[in-house]
Amino acid sequence: MINSTNIIYHELICLDARVVDSKVRSLIGLSGKVVMETRNMLYLDDGKKVRAIPKKVSLFEFILPSGQAIKLLGASIIGRPENRLSKMR
């Protein structure tokens, strides 16, 4: 089960996320559901538009299925999702 200690190894797609802080000031406050992830980007769907958020320069808040909110530096999840997931094994 996904929790605060293993979130960096889990699939992030379908989690609700918000950009808490970023070097790109126009991204701060954007939120939505994670619909896609690449090595360096998270794609959030806010219901109107899908927005690409660079991981390296952003601090995210993810809402887990349990309702718990977790803040996570984007730099800690840089990498291909499939490679990040395999590190857990």
C-alpha positions as CSV (number, residue, x, y, z in Angstrom):
1,M,0.0,0.0,0.0
2,I,1.2,3.5,-0.9
3,N,2.4,5.6,2.1
4,S,4.8,8.4,3.0
5,T,7.8,6.1,3.2
6,N,7.4,4.4,-0.2
7,I,5.6,6.9,-2.4
8,I,8.8,7.5,-4.5
9,Y,8.6,3.9,-5.6
10,H,4.9,3.8,-6.5
11,E,2.9,4.8,-9.5
12,L,1.8,8.4,-9.3
13,I,-0.8,8.3,-12.0
14,C,-4.3,8.9,-10.7
15,L,-3.1,10.7,-7.5
16,D,-4.3,14.2,-6.9
17,A,-1.4,16.6,-6.8
18,R,-0.7,20.3,-6.2
19,V,2.4,22.4,-6.9
20,V,3.3,23.9,-3.6
21,D,6.5,25.6,-4.7
22,S,8.5,26.0,-7.9
23,K,11.2,28.0,-9.4
24,V,8.7,28.7,-12.2
25,R,6.4,31.0,-10.2
26,S,3.5,30.6,-12.6
27,L,3.2,26.9,-11.7
28,I,2.7,27.5,-8.0
29,G,-0.8,26.5,-6.9
30,L,-1.7,24.4,-10.0
31,S,-3.4,21.2,-9.1
32,G,-5.1,18.3,-10.6
33,K,-4.9,14.6,-11.2
34,V,-1.7,13.1,-12.4
35,V,-2.5,11.7,-15.9
36,M,1.0,11.0,-17.2
37,E,4.6,10.9,-16.1
38,T,7.9,11.0,-17.9
39,R,11.5,11.1,-16.7
40,N,11.4,14.9,-16.0
41,M,7.7,15.9,-16.1
42,L,4.4,15.3,-14.3
43,Y,1.3,16.0,-16.3
44,L,-1.7,17.3,-14.2
45,D,-5.2,17.5,-15.5
46,D,-7.2,20.3,-13.8
47,G,-10.4,19.4,-15.6
48,K,-9.9,22.0,-18.3
49,K,-6.3,21.5,-19.4
50,V,-3.4,19.1,-19.0
51,R,-0.4,21.0,-17.8
52,A,3.2,19.8,-17.9
53,I,5.1,20.4,-14.6
54,P,8.9,20.0,-14.5
55,K,9.9,17.7,-11.5
56,K,13.3,19.1,-10.9
57,V,12.2,22.6,-9.9
58,S,9.0,21.8,-8.1
59,L,7.7,20.8,-4.7
60,F,4.5,18.7,-4.9
61,E,1.8,17.8,-2.5
62,F,0.2,14.4,-3.3
63,I,-3.1,13.2,-1.8
64,L,-2.9,9.5,-1.1
65,P,-5.9,7.2,-1.4
66,S,-6.0,7.2,2.4
67,G,-6.5,10.9,2.3
68,Q,-3.1,11.7,3.7
69,A,-1.3,14.7,2.1
70,I,2.4,14.2,1.4
71,K,4.9,16.9,0.2
72,L,7.6,15.6,-2.0
73,L,10.5,17.3,-3.8
74,G,10.2,16.6,-7.5
75,A,13.9,16.0,-7.7
76,S,13.4,12.9,-5.6
77,I,11.2,11.4,-8.3
78,I,13.2,12.3,-11.3
79,G,13.7,9.3,-13.6
80,R,11.6,7.0,-15.8
81,P,8.6,5.8,-13.8
82,E,9.3,2.2,-14.7
83,N,12.9,2.4,-13.5
84,R,11.8,4.1,-10.3
85,L,9.2,1.4,-9.6
86,S,11.8,-1.4,-10.1
87,K,14.1,0.1,-7.4
88,M,11.5,-1.0,-4.8
89,R,12.2,-4.7,-5.5
